[in-house]
Amino acid sequence: MHLVQLLLPLNNNAGKPLARELFVEVRNELVERFGGMTGYTRAPVRGLWQDNDQTVHDDLVIYEVMVEPLDIGWWRQYRARLERRFEQSELVVRAHEIQVV
């Protein structure tokens, strides 16, 4: 079993807030394809990283699904579509192998 997490920014690369409909659309796509999802949306998480001498941040929500099998090709294509929709040069989609106990 794999846990796939999508780190979705609340703003585009220019800092403009993204429309709520984008997040609803992703939620609906995940539920339709995988039968459910979990969204961490109440308090955005903050990502920080260094870009040259400057600290950059993103406010994010996290969506996740559990899948078996993990179709890496599909997820790469989906990530590319999300990068265009969310106006991002790069968007993080990560998968973790998990054991349900």
N, C-alpha and C positions, 0 to 999 in steps of 0.2 A: 504494500500500500504506500502511496505517496501523498504528501501534503504539498499542494501548490499554492504559493502566496503571490498575489499581485500587489505591488506597492504603487498606489495611484495618487498622483499629486493633486492638490486642491487648486493649484494655479499653473498656467502654462509657463513656458520658458521666459516670457516677458513679464511675469508676475501678475497677469490678469486672472482673476478667479474663473474657474471652469464651470460650465453650466451643470446644474444638478442632473439634468437629463442624461448626461454622459455616464454618470455613475449608475443611474437606474437602468440604462441600456446594458451596461456590463453585468450588473446583477441579474437581469433577466436572461441574458445569454448564458451565464454560468448555470443558473437554475435549470434552464431548458436542456442544456447539454449534459449536465452532471447530476441533475435531480436535487440539487441543494447547494448552499454556500453559506459561509459565515462572513459577516462584515464587521470590522472594527471601525465604526464611524462616529461614535459619540464624542470622543476627544481625539483630535488628530495627533498622530505621532510626528515628531520632528526628526528629520534626517539632516546631519551635518557632515560636511567634508571640506577638505582644503583644495582650493583651485588657485595654483600659484601661491601668492601670499595672502589670499583672501579666504575667509570662511564663508561658505555658501550653505544655505539651508532650504529644505523643502518641508512643507506641511503635507502630511500624507494620511490616507486611509488605507487599510489593508483588507483585501478580500481574499478568501481562501476556500479551496475545495479539496476533498480527498478523492483520489483517482486510482484506478488500477485497470489496465496498465497505464504507464506514463508514456504518452505519445509526444515525444520531444519535438518532432517536426510540426505537429499541429500547434503546440505551444509557442514555438518560434514564430510561426506565421501570425498567430493571434497577437503576440507581443508587438510585432511590426505594425499591425493594424491599430493597436492601442496607442502606439507611439505617434502615429499620424493623427488619430482622433484627439488625443490629449496634448498635441503640439509639443512633443518632447523629443529631444535628440536621442535620449536613451531612457527606457523605463525598465524597472527591475521586476522580473518574474522569476521566482526561485522555487525549486522543488527539493523536498526533504524526504528521504525514505523513512517511514515510520512503522512502528509495530503497535497495533491496537491490542490492548490487554484487557 
